[in-house]
Amino acid sequence: MKLAVHTFCRTAVTLTGVIVAMTAFTASAQSAITHESWGDILEAYVSPGPDGVNLVDYGALEANADDREKLDAYIALFNGADIAAMERDAQFAAWSNLYNAVTVRYIVEKYPTDTIKPWYSTGPWKSIKVRAGHELISLHGIEHDVLRKQWSDDPRLHYAINCASYSCPDLRATPWVAETLDEDLDDAARAYVNHPRGVRVDDDSINVSSIYKWFEEDFGGSEAAVIDHLLQYADADLAKQIAARRKIDDYDYDWSLNDATK
């Protein structure tokens, strides 16, 4: 009996150690990616342009070897990180920040360039790849296989990622973080909807970003649902104009680079 008790105690201690180790691993996984260095890059190179669209000084970043190394080091944090072990909002923030950081790096590597998507191209998103959690994933995969699948109930995901283009929702000057994610997504939605590249009313016509056509299913699956989404975030005057017409007349999108030097 004494031997059995002793064995049980040793087993209990062992199990306790395993639990502690697992808890420590989970905590480590959630804290393995910090976004401070990405925040430094954003603070240094992202600023509002004359018409309120956030622009990126790609040329200055391309010329700064130290900050390019900092950007590479930040992106490298995702290789081996257990993003799935993070709290849900932290996962969203991590994937969105990674998408944006890799996009900025891609443009810097191609700089000078006028656009991420030349007229003859379907775009580079399937070919731009990064290691995250020991796996190789493309920007296309992050957007469509991760964000649009795991957060299919929240169309605000489209305001979180930036495709380095003028008509894209802003690249924020601060990283996405779990603690303020919901509030920040609402702010991003309002900023885009209330800017002419999101919604523009000319006389009796309403023109909106092609995002609302390409991803109509994410915004409710119909033009009426898109209108409802726009009304949710439109300022009072714009909402009045949208509600009076309740019809989208045209879609457009400007693929020119969101470059601060242009």
C-alpha angles and dihedrals in degrees: 000000000000089000091051092050091049091049091049091051092050090049092049091050090049093049091047089053091051091050091049091048092049091048090049091049092051092049089047091050092052094048098039093094116057118178098207096106091048087051089054090054092048093047092050100045110023122079138147117272124221092276095046099261114132110244131194125224094221092165093058092047091048089054095050109079094184093056092045087055090048090053091049091049092051092051090047090061088074094060104098096002115136098229092169089063092060125097110271098255090046089054091053092048092048096050093045094048091047092051092051095044093050090048091053091048091050092053092046090052090051096040129166095049135132099217144008089224118044115204092253093052136080087214135265099261097111092050098047104088137176136180114250122167093353091304132103112236132174127224086250089056093049092051101039106023099037114022100031092044102041095039098033090137094061118065090185087086086085090065092053101063126062125208096196092253133122095239094048120101110270125283097235119237089228130047124260110258131185095234095066101019100121094047092045093050090052090050091050092049092050092047092053099041092049095049119085092242087062100038127359125182115201115182102301099345131089119210120187139181117282087237087082090055099041092048101028091134090060091053094053104293101267142061089252091055091049089052090052090051092051091049090053091063105025120110116246098268094045092045090054091053093047093047092049092058105023091190133106111220101183146356128218142169135192113214095187114128118270088233121160092211097057 
